[in-house]
């Protein structure tokens, strides 16, 4: 007879420090922490399935393209295999120990994802122009953008491989980025991956809401774009991962601004060109119009701050919209010194922390 008593994780199975991360997120509730740990494992498994398909797609696309184009005289013969010779020899050695003939196919399938990612670094700029840009032939993204996405994916892959926590990551965003990359190689492959991915459904089963639901961003130019130019967007680099958040706060002029818009929509990759702006402005879709207007506005500004090929975009509620939260006053930065952590990178806080803070020191203690 099956017991009706709920089964709960024994922290000793995981180690107390590992389980403590989930208990902290669950507010000390051990039952919720157990469910959160189990959810994390399911989300990790589902994400790794998508990574599996993309990694195979990427390496085969690279090999086919290099075989098709042949060597370029501006790079050493055998590039990029010469630069990665040590890793290839290590794979050959492992295959021989297993009694397997080290064929090209076996070597390709046994080198790490990091090996393929390396091909998009600065030293391979000529290889990019000669061959690798055609791997991503369905994208206008330049090499640094592709590298940023592959870097982000490599970090995610390593986190999952080492059984790390995903509880603060927006896993829906992560799978969307992977499928986007796949679509830049082959749109049909992306459609196939989207049809089978389980991450989006599992994301809805997350046992808890995020404890820190506001991202605070260093945003001198971004605040001006939002407040002065009336563009309800936040533009940030391609490939960057974000946590699960629903509001965004601007840190500019040594203060957290009192207007905190809601994030209405997230676009993981927007072609940042005048041609795309014109196309978006004509579709009739309200979100397309907002993004198209933002592209046109940034392209007209001098000096240009957003001059890359592809960006991620949060579409935000307006300053007077009902979804926008307003603080009683700006949160000032009164400390003396070389600057603030808020000016160096994004931070995450609960809305309640922002509503009660009067100085950034209050947030630093939160």
N, C-alpha and C positions, 0 to 999 in steps of 0.2 A: 504494500500500500504506500503510495507516495505521500510524503509529509507535506502539510499545508503551511508549514513554518517557512517564511521567506529566507532564502539563503543569502548571507552577507559575507563579504570578503573579510578574511582575517588579515589585518595589516602585516602580520608576521610573514605572510606569503610574499609580500611586495617589498618589505623593509619599511620601518616606521617613517623615515624621511620622505620616501616616495609617496606613501599614502597621505602624508600630512599636506602635500600640495593640493590634493583633492578635497581633504577635509577643510582646509582653509577656504577654498572656493565654495564649498557647500555650507559655509558658516558654522562648521563644527558638527554638522549632522552626519553621523557615520553611515546611515542608510543611504542618504543622498550622495555621499562621497563614493559609496560602492557603485551606485548606478552611474555616476559620472565617470568612474574608472572604466566600467564596462562599455559605456558609450564611446569613450576615447579609443578603446581597442577596436570597436566596430568602425568608427570613422577612419582610423588609421588603415585598417584593412581595405576599406572601400577606396581610399585615396591611393593606396599602393597599387591597387588593380589598375587605376587609370594611369599612374606613373609607368607601370609595366608596359602598357600598350604604347604610350608615347615614346618611351626609351627605345623600344624595338623599331618604331616608325622612324625616329630620328637617326639612329645609327645606319639603318638601311638606306635612308635618303641621302645621307652624307656619302656613304660608300658608292652608291650608284652615281652620284654627281661627280665625285672625284674620278671614277673610272671613265665616265663620259667625257670629261673635259681634258683629262691628261695633265701632265705637269706643266707649270709655268716656268719660263726661264729665269724669272726674277726671284725664285725661291730655290733652296737646295733641292737637288734631285731626291725624290722619295718623300718630300714634305707632304703631310705632317708626320708620317710614320718615323722619320729619322729623329725628330725631336722627342717622340714618345717611345724611342727604342727600348729604354730600360723597362718600362711597364709591359711592353709587348714581349720582351724576353722573359719576364717573370711569368706571364701567362703561358708562354711556350713551355717553361720549366714545369709548371703545375700540370699541364696537359700530359707531358711525357711521364711524369710520376704516376699518373692515372692510367698509363698505357694507351693514351689516345694520340693519334697523329695530329700535330698542330696545324690544321688547315686554316686558311684565311677566315672562313666562316666561323670556326670555333674560336679563333682569336678575337674576332670582332664581337662575338657574343659574350666573351669573358672579360674584356677590359671594362673598367668602371664607367659610370655615367660621367664622372669628373674628367675622364680622358676626352670624351666627345665635347664637353663644355669648354675644355682648354683651347680647342680649335677656333674659338671665337674671341680670343684675347687679342690685345693690341699687336703682338708680334706676328699675327696671321692676317693683318689687314690686306696684304696683297692676295692671299689665298681667298679671303672674303670676296674681293672684287672679281677674282678669276673664276671662282666656283661656288663658294659657300652661300653667297647671297641668293643663288638659284635654288638652294635647298628650301628656302623660305620665299618662294617665288610669288606666293599669294599675299604678300605683305609689303608695305612701304617702309617697314621698320629698318633702321640702319643697324650696323653691327653692335654698337654699345647697348642698344635696346634689347636685341636678341640675347646678348650676354647677360644683361640684368635679369631677364626672365629665366634663363638657364641657371644662373646663380641662385635665384630664389627657389627654383625647383630642386636644385641640388641640396640646399639647406633643409628643405622640407623632407626630401628623401632620407637624408641622414638622421633627421629627428625621428622619423617613423622607424627607421632601421634600428635605432637605439632605444626604441620603446618610450620616446619622450612624450610629453604632454601636448595636446592640441587644444586644450580647454579654452584658451583665450583667442585662438586663431579663428578667423572666419573661414571655415572649411569650404563653404559654398564658393567663396571667392577664389580659393586655391584651385578647386577643380575647374572653375571657369577659366582661369589663366592657362591651365594645362591644355584644355580643349582649344583655347584660342591659339596657342602655339601649334597644336596639331593642324588646325585649320589653315595656318600660314604655310604649312607644308602641303597638305592635301585636304580640301574642304570635305570630301567624302569620308575621309578617315575621322575627321572631327565630328561629323554627323553620327557616324557609327559609335564613337566613344561616348557621345552625349546620350545616345539611346540606351546604353547599358550602364552608365555610371549610377552608383547607389548613394553617393555622397550627399546630394541635395536632399534626398528623403531622410537620411540619417541625421542631417543637420537639424531637421525639424523636431527630432526626438531628444534634443539636448535637455538634460534634466533641470538645468538652472539657467536663469538669465545672467548675462555677464555682469559681474560686480562693478566693473568700470566701463560705463557706457558712453563716455565722452572722450574723443581724441582731441588733445590740445596741440596745435601745430605752430611752429615758428613761421610767421606769415606776414612779413612787412609788405611785400608786393601783393601777396594773395589777399590781404585785408583791403588794400587799396582797390584791387580789382572788384572785390565784393561790395565795399562801402561807397567808393567814389564812382566807379564805372558801372555799378549796378548789375554786375554779372554774378548770378547766383550759382557759383561753382567754386570748387577747390581743385586745383590742378596739381598732380604730383607725379613723380617719376614712374615710368613703366617698370613692372616687375616687382615693385615693393609690396610686401605682405602687410595686411592690417588685421587688427583684432575685430571682434564682434562689437560694433559700436552703432549708435543711432543719432548722435549729435556731434558737432564739430565746433571747437572754440579756437579763436585766433589769438595768438600771442604776438603783439606788435607794439612798438613805441614803449617798451618796457612795462607792458601790462597785458593781462588777459582781457580782451574786449568784452563788454557786457552783453553783446548780442551773440547768442549761441544757436545757430540754425540747425534744423533737423536735416539729416542726410536722406534725401528722397529717393535717390537712385545712384548706383555705382556702375561705371563703365570701365572695364579693365584695360581697354586698348582703343584709343581714339587716334586716327590718322590726323595729325596736326598740320594740315595744309589748307591753303585758300580754296583749293578745288573741293576738298571735303566740306569746308564751311559752306560753300555755295550749294552743294548737294543737300546738306542737312537743313539748310534754311528753306528749301523748296519742298520737303517731304510732307509738311503739314502736321507732323507730330510735335507736340509741345516740348518734349524733352530734346528732340533733335534741334528744335529752334534755339533752346537755351545753350546747347553745346556749340552749335554753329555760330551763334552770336559771340560766345566766348572766344572761339578760334579767331574770328574776324577782329575782335577787339584787341587781342594780344598781338596779332600780326601787325596791327596799325600802330602799336605803341613803340616808342624809341626811347632808350635802347630796348631791344626785345629781351624779355626775361625767359619766355617759354619759346625756345627756338629749336626744339628737338623734333624728331620725326613722329614719335608716338608718345602719348601720355595717358595716365589714368585720370578719371574725373569723378568727383562726387558732385552730383547736382543737389543744391541746397535750397531750403525754404528761404524766402525773402525776409528782410529785417523786421517787417511788420506782420508777417504771416502768423497764424495761430499756432503753427507747429514750432515756431521759434521761441526758445526760452530766453528771457531777459533777466540778467542779474541786477541786484539793487545798485551796484556800482562796479566800475572796472576793478579787477584784482591787480593791484600795483606790485611792482617789484622794487622794494626799497633797499635791498641789500647793496652795500658797496662792493666793488671788486671788478673782476674782468668780465662779468656777464652772468647769465642765468642758464640753468639747465634747460629752461623752456625755450631759449633761443638756439639751442644746439640740436634738438631733435624732438620728435613727437613723444608725448606723454599721455597716459590714460588715467582718467579719474571718474568717480561717480558724480552724477549731477548734484547730489546732496552736498558733496565736498565743495563744489564750485559755488553753490548757493550760499554757503556759510563762510567762505573764505573772504578775507579782506586784503591779504597780502600773499604773494607766492610762497612765503615761508610757511603759511598755513597749509598749503597744498603739499609742500615738501615733507611735512610731518604726517600727511594722510597716508 
